[in-house]
Amino acid sequence: MRKREREITDPAEIRSILERCKILHLGLSDDGQPYVVPLNYGYTLDDAALTFYLHGATEGYKYEVIQKNPKVSFAMECDTIPFEGKAACQYGMSYRSLMGKGRAELVTDAIEKQAALSVLMKTQTGKDFTFNDKLVSIVNIIKISVDSYSAKKRPLPQTPATERE
Ligand SMILES: Cc1cc2nc3c(=O)[nH]c(=O)nc-3n(C[C@H](O)[C@H](O)[C@H](O)COP(=O)(O)OP(=O)(O)OC[C@H]3O[C@@H](n4cnc5c(N)ncnc54)[C@H](O)[C@@H]3O)c2cc1C
């Protein structure tokens, strides 16, 4: 990361980003043609091991691409606040973000799919939900095993816009 001072390494803050973002932009590659699709997610973070669970209809382009190439990238952001400046280049946006790389696979085991949907709903709503075989049979679950990731924060400027040269 070029701006090292903006890197987040504190596990508690990384978890806080994962809790807040809610939407993951999944990057796939179809024979060299990038495809980015926004999806809601659930996550588990055990020590450094990060896993995402995504759900969707049982058909769609993203599955075709994953079958051909399971290598993925992802990005998410939260706490985005625009700020102003005197000059155009002083405008900007504060944020917290996380991005990385991993491998995607479709979960086929019904029990694992139920657990994945519970994780997803916990991340999205903070609530506990359970699922039965019938419910999981009508959705696909994508599991992303994350190989590497980084987190970053851009804080709001300390000085008011009127004082910045
Ligand atoms: C905030 C947000 C959260 C979402 N959460 C989920 C989720 O949790 N699960 C889920 O399955 N879907 C979710 N969606 C919808 C998702 O982005 C896709 O539209 C959907 O998953 C179908 O993707 P697919 O690759 O199977 O495309 P297909 O339905 O097979 O369609 C392929 C083509 O449709 C177009 N297309 C697909 N998606 C979009 C889109 N979002 N916007 C514009 N054009 C598009 C593209 O041209 C693409 O090449 C979410 C969308 C948003 C904006």
The ligand as an SDF file (V2000), in Angstrom:
LIG
                    3D

 53 58  0  0  0  0  0  0  0  0999 V2000
  -26.5420   -3.4720   -3.5640 C   0  0  0  0  0  0  0  0  0  0  0  0
  -26.7890   -4.7570   -4.3270 C   0  0  0  0  0  0  0  0  0  0  0  0
  -26.8320   -5.9460   -3.6150 C   0  0  0  0  0  0  0  0  0  0  0  0
  -27.0720   -7.1350   -4.3060 C   0  0  0  0  0  0  0  0  0  0  0  0
  -27.0700   -8.3170   -3.6070 N   0  0  0  0  0  0  0  0  0  0  0  0
  -27.2430   -9.4790   -4.2860 C   0  0  0  0  0  0  0  0  0  0  0  0
  -27.1370  -10.7450   -3.6210 C   0  0  0  0  0  0  0  0  0  0  0  0
  -26.8850  -10.8450   -2.4230 O   0  0  0  0  0  0  0  0  0  0  0  0
  -27.3030  -11.8670   -4.3690 N   0  0  0  0  0  0  0  0  0  0  0  0
  -27.5690  -11.8070   -5.7130 C   0  0  0  0  0  0  0  0  0  0  0  0
  -27.6900  -12.8630   -6.3440 O   0  0  0  0  0  0  0  0  0  0  0  0
  -27.6450  -10.6450   -6.3530 N   0  0  0  0  0  0  0  0  0  0  0  0
  -27.4930   -9.4880   -5.6870 C   0  0  0  0  0  0  0  0  0  0  0  0
  -27.5500   -8.2860   -6.3640 N   0  0  0  0  0  0  0  0  0  0  0  0
  -27.7960   -8.3300   -7.8020 C   0  0  0  0  0  0  0  0  0  0  0  0
  -26.4890   -8.6660   -8.5070 C   0  0  0  0  0  0  0  0  0  0  0  0
  -25.7080   -7.5010   -8.6350 O   0  0  0  0  0  0  0  0  0  0  0  0
  -26.7110   -9.2850   -9.9020 C   0  0  0  0  0  0  0  0  0  0  0  0
  -27.6070   -8.4760  -10.6320 O   0  0  0  0  0  0  0  0  0  0  0  0
  -27.2850  -10.6970   -9.8010 C   0  0  0  0  0  0  0  0  0  0  0  0
  -26.6030  -11.4650   -8.8340 O   0  0  0  0  0  0  0  0  0  0  0  0
  -27.1860  -11.3900  -11.1510 C   0  0  0  0  0  0  0  0  0  0  0  0
  -25.8230  -11.5110  -11.5000 O   0  0  0  0  0  0  0  0  0  0  0  0
  -25.3430  -12.5020  -12.6490 P   0  0  0  0  0  0  0  0  0  0  0  0
  -23.8830  -12.3720  -12.8180 O   0  0  0  0  0  0  0  0  0  0  0  0
  -25.8630  -13.8800  -12.3620 O   0  0  0  0  0  0  0  0  0  0  0  0
  -26.0120  -11.8250  -13.8960 O   0  0  0  0  0  0  0  0  0  0  0  0
  -27.1800  -12.3070  -14.9050 P   0  0  0  0  0  0  0  0  0  0  0  0
  -28.5100  -12.1680  -14.2320 O   0  0  0  0  0  0  0  0  0  0  0  0
  -26.8550  -13.6380  -15.4890 O   0  0  0  0  0  0  0  0  0  0  0  0
  -27.0530  -11.1670  -15.9790 O   0  0  0  0  0  0  0  0  0  0  0  0
  -25.8680  -10.9530  -16.7380 C   0  0  0  0  0  0  0  0  0  0  0  0
  -25.7880   -9.5420  -17.2390 C   0  0  0  0  0  0  0  0  0  0  0  0
  -26.7880   -8.7020  -16.6610 O   0  0  0  0  0  0  0  0  0  0  0  0
  -26.2280   -7.4380  -16.3240 C   0  0  0  0  0  0  0  0  0  0  0  0
  -26.2930   -7.2760  -14.8650 N   0  0  0  0  0  0  0  0  0  0  0  0
  -26.1930   -8.2420  -13.9090 C   0  0  0  0  0  0  0  0  0  0  0  0
  -26.2400   -7.6920  -12.7040 N   0  0  0  0  0  0  0  0  0  0  0  0
  -26.3710   -6.3620  -12.8550 C   0  0  0  0  0  0  0  0  0  0  0  0
  -26.4820   -5.2730  -11.9670 C   0  0  0  0  0  0  0  0  0  0  0  0
  -26.4350   -5.4210  -10.6150 N   0  0  0  0  0  0  0  0  0  0  0  0
  -26.5880   -4.0360  -12.4860 N   0  0  0  0  0  0  0  0  0  0  0  0
  -26.6090   -3.8430  -13.8060 C   0  0  0  0  0  0  0  0  0  0  0  0
  -26.5260   -4.8410  -14.7100 N   0  0  0  0  0  0  0  0  0  0  0  0
  -26.3910   -6.0870  -14.2440 C   0  0  0  0  0  0  0  0  0  0  0  0
  -24.8190   -7.4330  -16.8240 C   0  0  0  0  0  0  0  0  0  0  0  0
  -24.7840   -6.8620  -18.1190 O   0  0  0  0  0  0  0  0  0  0  0  0
  -24.4680   -8.8870  -16.8670 C   0  0  0  0  0  0  0  0  0  0  0  0
  -23.4780   -9.1750  -17.8240 O   0  0  0  0  0  0  0  0  0  0  0  0
  -27.2920   -7.1040   -5.7100 C   0  0  0  0  0  0  0  0  0  0  0  0
  -27.2290   -5.8940   -6.3910 C   0  0  0  0  0  0  0  0  0  0  0  0
  -26.9760   -4.7410   -5.7230 C   0  0  0  0  0  0  0  0  0  0  0  0
  -26.8900   -3.4410   -6.5060 C   0  0  0  0  0  0  0  0  0  0  0  0
  1  2  1  0
  2  3  1  0
  2 52  2  0
  3  4  2  0
  4  5  1  0
  4 50  1  0
  5  6  2  0
  6  7  1  0
  6 13  1  0
  7  8  2  0
  7  9  1  0
  9 10  1  0
 10 11  2  0
 10 12  1  0
 12 13  2  0
 13 14  1  0
 14 15  1  0
 14 50  1  0
 15 16  1  0
 16 17  1  0
 16 18  1  0
 18 19  1  0
 18 20  1  0
 20 21  1  0
 20 22  1  0
 22 23  1  0
 23 24  1  0
 24 25  2  0
 24 26  1  0
 24 27  1  0
 27 28  1  0
 28 29  2  0
 28 30  1  0
 28 31  1  0
 31 32  1  0
 32 33  1  0
 33 34  1  0
 33 48  1  0
 34 35  1  0
 35 36  1  0
 35 46  1  0
 36 37  1  0
 36 45  1  0
 37 38  2  0
 38 39  1  0
 39 40  1  0
 39 45  2  0
 40 41  1  0
 40 42  2  0
 42 43  1  0
 43 44  2  0
 44 45  1  0
 46 47  1  0
 46 48  1  0
 48 49  1  0
 50 51  2  0
 51 52  1  0
 52 53  1  0
M  END
$$$$
